[in-house]
């Protein structure tokens, strides 16, 4: 990277900086643009830099939603010969905003609840993977839209630890730290007059604890059923799917009475749909987006009578005949509004409403053109600013 590494990060020239919303950090953090990509650069000691870099790499391999580690810049020396701290470089997650920035707006309580659901699901996924965060906060979590829902991503892992499995005490400690951090940040925002009057800091922070325990109980509880009550297992799977988790397999144990069995689902991180879509189409999107796009792909394949064994052929036709034509309806000036997969999802929603009103299917392209002019044109930009080196990114919640 051709950047001024010989200069302390807090003194980098403006031409190398991109000003994006960020949370509170105990270290100096700056955003920079290089080759049309935005990177976060953090000055931190050698041990912490190496620790966080390795943790992020391991979390990526576990399919945990987190920022992508790029590398560590070491051996930095100022022009006066002073040794400078290493710099950890991660890739900025496009179309994302820190949770703290969202709560710093006129965020409505209902939207806050949905954000807390996503944050709680992230914390549970981390714990299922054996990761103790030890510093969950609004500043260390990024928000990203995911087919109308919200997805949370870990952005700071320097305090974390990865184990084969977490004990109850480790999990509870992590949740307590999350409560204290979130409560403190909300109080800080409230004191600055930046928090919606309908959001109570203590109640909101405590909601994370309540959501976490409810979700963990749902994930870890077994179902005791009569051998003829198969539908109860299906209900359990459907509930877990709605919470954003996939079921990999079941552990079935016979009860002492001989007429009942205990069924324990083995939960895996949501990611099946995104991996399948990536394999079929090369589109790398969020899990809910992938689920929605795959539904449309399967419907398209069925409408053409293409056999299941030929899904690779169907996927290629769907991309070239359905997905790409819809995305191309978005003019260049509006491409920073939402990412392509989210636009396609919203076009599907718009098409359904138009078809309901018309009493017939209006088609993808007419729906896309209507969506662009009637909906997308009035949305705020969510993409990271790539064309300008500086300038504040507007933070708004249009939910």
NORMODA-V998191 format. One line per field, one symbol per residue. phi: phi as a letter, one per 20 degrees, with the letter a starting at -180 (. if undefined). psi: psi as a letter, one per 30 degrees, with the letter a starting at -180 (. if undefined). A space follows every 50 residues. Layout:
phi=???
psi=???
//
This chain:
phi=.ecffedggfdffgfedcecfbefcfdfccdcdblmcdcedcebggffff ffgffffffgfemefbfefercedmfcffenffdffcedcefffmcbfgf fffedeffgffgffffffffffffffffendefmbfbffecddbfblned cdcfcccfefcdcfbefgffffffffffgffffffffffffemddgfede gffffffffffffffffffeeedecffeefffffffffffffencddeac ddcffgfndccdddfeecggrgfffffffecnedcfffffffffffffff fffemefgfdffffffffffdcfffffffefgfdfefbfgffffgfffff fffffffemafenffgffffffeecffdeffdfffdecfcpfefdcddf
psi=kiliffkkefgkleffkkjlklakkflkklklkkhgkkkkkkklleeeee eeeeeeeeeefghkjllkkeakjlgkklfggkklllkkklkkjlglkkee eefgaikkeeeeeeeeeeeeeeeeeeeffgkjeghklefgkkkkkihfak kkkkfjgfflkklekkleeeeeeeeeeeeeeeeeeeeeeefgggkkffjk eeeeefeeeeeeeeeeeeefklkjllffhefeeeeeeeeeeffgklkelk jkkklefffllkjjkjklkkfeeeeeeeeefgkjlleeeeeeeeeeeeee eeffhklefgfeeeeeeeeffdeeeeeffjlefgfgelleeeeeeeeeee eeeeeeefglkfleeeeeeeeeefeefgllkfkkjffkelkkkkjljg.
//
